[in-house]
Amino acid sequence: MLTKRQEAELVTAVQGRGEIPLKFAYIGDGAKNWDTIAKERSVTSGGINSTEASLLKRRLNDFVSTLKSDKGINIVDIGCGNGVPAIPVLQYLSERGIPFAYVPMDISQEMLDLAIVTIKTRFPNVICKPFQMDFELGQFSDVMYEIKKDGSANLMLFLGSTLGNHSDLSRVLTNFRDSMTSKDYLIVGVELTNLAKINKIIPHYEGLQINMFVGHTLRYLHISEGVFTCGVSWNDKLSQIEMRANFTGDIRAEIGGDSFLIEKGESILLARSIKFTEYTVTKLFSDVGFRTELLTTSEDRGYILTMVQPTRYSI
C-alpha cells in the first residue's frame, strides 16, 4: 500500500511525534471509507460540500472572470477526494462553453480513480490529466508549467475545508505558492468556527465510519481495534480538534520489515482539524505570501472562499 519513502515517513511520524499523518488514510481501501462518509453526510445534512457549492455558484462569475486565456482553463483539483467539490466550477465552465481540462492531484491513486469516475459521469467528454503526488513534500511547478504550455490558464482548487487537516499549514501553502506564476490563481474553501461553541462541533467527528477511516493506517500496521479506543478532544492551545488512538495494552507494530513497541497508556494522533476564524485564515495567506484577489463568506459567516495569487515583490 505504501512506498518505501512513505513507510519511512510513517515510522518517523509515529516514533518521533506520536502521529499518523491523515493523508495515509486515503490510500488503498481508505479511499472507499472516506467516500462512504462523504456520501452519507451529503444525504443526511448536505455537509460542508453543500455550503461550499452554494457559495461557489453565487460567486463563480467573479472568480472566473479574472482568468485571461483563449486556450481554456486547467482546473487543478488539489487533494481531489471523490471530485464532487469541483463540480460547481466545471458545471459553470461547461454551461458557458469555456473549454477546460480536469487535473486532479492526490496522494491516493484510489482517490484519483474515484474523482475521474465522478467527473466523467457528469462531463463525459472532459479531458482528465490525473497526477498522483504528495503535495506536502514540495512544490510541483513542473506539473503546473507542463499543463499550460498550450497557452491555457491554471486555476487551482483546494476545497472541502481540507486545509485544516495538515500539521504544517505554512509549508503546504508555500508549496502551492512556489508552484504558481503571477498568472495562476488558487481558490481555497475553509469552514469558519465560533470557538466559543466548539463542543457542538465535536460530535461531528465521532462515529463508527469515521473511526474506520482514521484507523485505516493502524490496520496497515497490523494493529487490531481490540487494543485501542478512539477519542475526540479539543486542543485549545492549537485551536484544533484531535482524534486519537488511546492504547489499552502493549502492542508491537510492524512496517517495512521493522517493528516497534507501542505501550499501554500511549496515545497516537490520527487526525486533526484546525479551526479558523476569518482573521486567522486571511492572516495565514498573507503571512505565507499570497495576495487576496477575491474573498467571500456565506450569509451565516460559517464558510469562506478566497481566491489568491502569489505576491510579487519588486527587486
N, C-alpha and C positions, 0 to 999 in steps of 0.2 A: 504493500500500500504506500509506504513512504520510501523516498530515495535515501541513499546513504547520507547525504547532506542534511536532509530533513530529520533523519534519525539522530544525527549528532546534535542538531539544534534542539530536538525534543529532550534528549538526555540532559543537555546543558541547562535547559529551562527548568526541568524538574529538580535536578540536583542543585542548581545554582540559586534559584529564586523561588522554588516551590510552586511552579506554574506550568500548566499545559496550554500553550497558545491555542486559542479557539480556532484559528484557521485550519488546524489539522482535523477538526471535527467535520469539515465539509468534504473530506476526501473519502473515496470508496462509498460504502453504504451510508455514510453520514450525510451524503447529499440527499438521499431519499428521506432520511429522518427530518432534515431541515425543510424539505419541500412539503412534507406532511403537515408540519407545524404552520408554515406559511399559508397553505390552502385552508386549513381548519380555521385559522384566525380571520382569513378573508371572508369566509362564510358566516362565522358567528358574530364578528364585530366590525368587519371591514379592515381593522388593523391600521398600522402606520401607512401601508401602501394606499389605502383609500384616501386618507387625508392628503398625502403627498400627491396622489394623482389629481385630486380636485384642484389643488394649488397649482400644479403644473399646467393643467388645462386652462386656468384663468390667465396665466402669465407667459405661456409659451410664445405668443406673438412677440412679446418684449424680448425674450431670451434669444429667439432665433433670428430676429431682425438685425441683431448686431453682427451676425456672421456674414462675411463677404466672400462668396465663391459662386462661380458659374459652373463648377465641375461637381457639385454635390457636397454632401456632408458625411463625414465618418462619425457615427455615434459610438464612442469608445465607452463601453459599459464596464466600469472597473468593479471587480467583486460582483459579477453579474447575477449570482444566485440563479433563480429559475427564469430570469429575463422579464418577469412581469412588471417591475418598476419602470422599465424603459418603454413600455408600450405606449403611454400617452405621447411621448416625444415622437416615436415612429409613426403613430397614427396622425399626428399633426402634419408631419412632413408628407406622408402618403396622400392625405386629403388635398394638399396644395400642390401636388405634383413635383415636389422638391426631391431630386434623386438623393439616395442615401445608401450607405453600407453599414451593416451592424457588426461592430467589432467587440465581442465580449472578451473580458480578461478575468481569469480566475485561477487560483492555485489548484483547483479540483477539475480534472477532466470530466468527471461525472456531472458537475455543475454546468460546465460548458455545454455538455450534451443536452441537459435539461433546458438550458436557455435557448439553444438553437431550435429545439423542437417547439418551444413556446412561440418563438418569433416566426419561424417558418409556417406554423399553423395559422397565424394571423396575417402574415405577409409572405405568401408562397414564393414570390419572385425576388425577394430581397437577397442581396449578396452578403454572406456571412464570412467574416475573417476572424476565427477564434484564435486566442493566444493563451496557452497555459503558462502562467507565470506567477511568481510570488512578488507582488509589488512592494512588500515590506523590505525586501532585500536591497533595493536600489532603484535608481532612475531607469526608465525604459525609452529613452529618446530615440533609440534606433527603430523601435516599432512605430513610434509616433511620426517619425520622419518618413519611413518607408510607405505608410498607408496614404500619405498625402502628396506623394511625388507626382501624381497626376493632376495636381492643382486643386484638389478638394480641400475642404476645411475640416478641422478636428474640433469636435465638441465632446468633451469628456463628462461622464456622469458618475457620480458617487452617491447613490441614492439609498433609500431604505433605512436611514439613520444608522448606518453601519460604522460611521467614523468613530463612535464611542466604544467600539469593541476592541480597539487596538491599545496596546500598552504605551506606545510612544507616538502620540498624535503628531508631534512636530516632525518626526522622522518620516512618517507616512506622507504628510502633506508636502514636505520638502522633496520627496521622491517625485510627487506629482509635478511640483513646480519646476524641478530640474529636467523634466521630460517635455516641457512645453516651450513654445516660442511665444513671442508677444502677440501672435495672431491666433493662438489657441485659447479656448475657453473651457472652464470647468464649472459644472453645476453640482452643488452639494446639498443634500436634504438632511436636516437634523431635527430630531424631536427636542422641543424645549420643555423644561421641567420646573415646576414650582417645588423648590427644595423643602418647603415647609410642609408639603403633603406627600413626602416620599413613601410613607407607609402604605398609601393607597396604590402605589405602583409595584411594590414588591410582589404581590400575588401574581402579577403577570409573568413572573419568572419561575413560577412553581408549577409542578405537574409532571406526570409520567413521561409524556412525549418530550418535554424539554430536558428532563433528566437523561432520557435515552440519547438525545442529540449531544449534549455537552459531555456525556460519559463515553462517547464513541471511542475516543482515543485511549481511554483506560482499558477498554476491551482489547484494543490492539496490543497493549502492554500485558495482556493475559491476566488482568485483574478483574475478578468477578464482583458482582454487585453485593455479595454477601459480606464483604469486609469493609465497606464504607457506606456512609449515608450522605445524601446531597443536602446542602443547606444554602439558604439565600439570606444575605445580610447587606446592610448599608454601611459603607465606609465614608464617614463624614469628612475625614481629612482629605481624601482623594476625590470626593464627590462622585462616587461610583457604587453601583450595585454589584455585588460579588456573589458568584456561585462557586461553592467549594465542595470538594470531596473530603469528608472527615472520616479518618480511618479508625475502625473499631478493633483492629487487630494488626499484627505484623504481617506484611506481605512482601514477597520478593518479586519485583517487576523485571520483565525481560524485554530487551530491544536490541536488535542488531547483533545478536550473539553475546551480548553482555547482560549482566543482571545487577540490581542494586536493591537495597532494603528500604522499604517504607515502614516506619514503626507506628505502632498503636498510639493514637493521640495526635499524629501529624495531620496537617491539612494541606491540600493542593488546590490552588486556584484554577478552576476550569473555564470560567468566563467572567468578563467584566462588561459593564455597560455604563460608561462615563456619562454623566448628565450635565446638560448645558443650560445656561441662560443666554438670552440674546447678546448680552455683553461679552460673556466668556467665549462664545463661538466666533463672534466677529473679531475680537481681540486676537484669538488664536490665528486666524487667517492673516491678519495684519502683521503679527509678530513673525510669521513664517516667511512673509514676503509676497503676499498676494494683495492685489488692488481689487476692491469690490466694485464691480460694474453694475450689478443689479441685486437688490435684496427685497424679499417679500415674506410676509408671515401670514398664517391662517387667521381667520377672524377671531378665534379664541386665543391667538398668540401661543398656540401649542406646537407649532411647527414652522420651520424657517427654510426657505430656499434661497440660496445665494449663488450668483454667477460671478466668478472671479477670474483674474488674469495675473500672470507674474508681474510684479512691479519691476519696471525697467529703470535702473539708476544711470544717470549720466556720469561719465568718467571725466 
